[in-house]
Amino acid sequence: MGDCIFCKIIDGEIPSKKVYEDDRVVAFHDINPIAPVHVLVIPKKHIPSLLDLKEEDKELVGYLHLVIQQVAKEMGVDRDGFRVVTNTGLHGQQTVFHLHYHLIGGRQLQWTM
């Protein structure tokens, strides 16, 4: 997807500070972290948002959650806890239209509703 910033990160056109990568998923530090640990976990397959998932993506979504678990352990937030957020659409504050999960932790988080 030509102008997708996350696709450019996947392709190596834009540098990132990766913490995990395999043939289906990449995880990297958010450039505007809101906590000591703020990592984005994304599929390499371009899927614009949660609403664009197809039946054939369900195995990938399950795999993404296993990667989030692994990254949480590697980042040291598994013991005290963390938050996983997926922003979807305009009101959900989605700014990059490539499915991604924010793994946020490393401090006591507040609820901001």
C-alpha positions in Angstrom: 0.0 0.0 0.0 2.0 2.9 -1.4 1.5 5.6 1.2 1.0 3.5 4.3 3.7 4.4 6.8 3.6 0.9 8.5 4.0 -0.8 5.1 7.1 1.4 4.6 8.4 0.3 8.0 7.8 -3.3 7.1 9.6 -2.8 3.7 12.6 -1.1 5.5 11.9 2.2 3.7 11.4 4.0 7.1 13.6 3.0 10.1 12.1 1.8 13.3 13.4 0.4 16.6 12.2 -3.2 16.2 11.7 -5.5 19.2 10.3 -8.5 17.2 10.0 -9.6 13.6 9.1 -12.8 11.8 7.5 -13.6 8.4 4.0 -12.4 9.5 4.4 -9.8 12.3 6.6 -6.9 13.3 6.8 -5.1 16.6 8.5 -1.8 17.2 8.7 1.1 19.6 6.1 3.9 19.1 7.7 7.2 18.2 5.4 9.0 20.6 5.3 6.8 23.6 2.7 7.4 26.4 4.4 5.0 28.9 7.8 3.6 29.5 6.8 0.6 27.3 4.8 1.5 24.2 5.3 -1.0 21.4 3.2 -1.3 18.2 2.5 -4.9 17.0 1.4 -5.1 13.4 0.7 -7.7 10.8 2.9 -7.6 7.7 -0.3 -8.1 5.7 -1.9 -4.7 5.0 -5.3 -4.7 6.7 -6.6 -1.2 7.1 -8.5 -1.7 10.4 -10.2 -4.2 12.6 -13.4 -3.7 10.5 -11.5 -5.0 7.4 -10.6 -8.4 8.9 -11.8 -11.3 6.8 -12.6 -14.9 7.8 -9.1 -15.9 6.4 -7.4 -13.5 8.9 -8.6 -15.2 12.1 -5.5 -17.3 12.4 -3.3 -14.2 11.9 -5.2 -12.3 14.6 -4.7 -15.1 17.1 -1.1 -15.2 16.2 -0.8 -11.5 16.7 -2.0 -12.0 20.3 0.6 -14.7 20.9 3.3 -12.3 19.7 1.9 -9.5 22.0 2.2 -12.0 24.9 5.8 -12.8 23.9 6.8 -9.1 23.5 5.2 -8.2 26.8 7.4 -10.8 28.5 10.5 -9.6 26.6 9.7 -6.0 27.6 9.2 -7.0 31.2 5.6 -5.9 31.6 4.0 -9.3 31.9 4.3 -9.5 35.7 2.7 -6.2 36.6 0.4 -5.9 33.7 -0.1 -3.9 30.5 -2.8 -2.6 28.2 -3.5 -3.6 24.6 -5.3 -1.0 22.5 -6.6 -1.1 18.9 -7.9 2.2 17.6 -10.5 1.8 14.9 -11.9 4.6 12.7 -12.3 8.4 13.2 -14.0 8.3 16.7 -11.6 5.6 17.8 -8.6 7.9 17.0 -7.1 5.7 14.4 -4.4 7.7 12.6 -2.6 5.0 10.6 -4.9 2.8 8.6 -3.0 -0.4 9.0 -4.2 -2.7 11.7 -2.0 -2.3 14.8 -2.0 -3.0 18.5 -0.5 -0.7 21.1 1.2 -2.6 23.9 1.4 -0.1 26.7 2.9 -0.7 30.2 5.8 -0.1 32.5 3.8 2.1 34.9 0.4 2.2 36.6 -2.0 3.2 33.8 -5.0 5.4 34.4 -8.4 5.0 32.7 -9.1 8.0 30.5 -12.7 7.9 29.6 
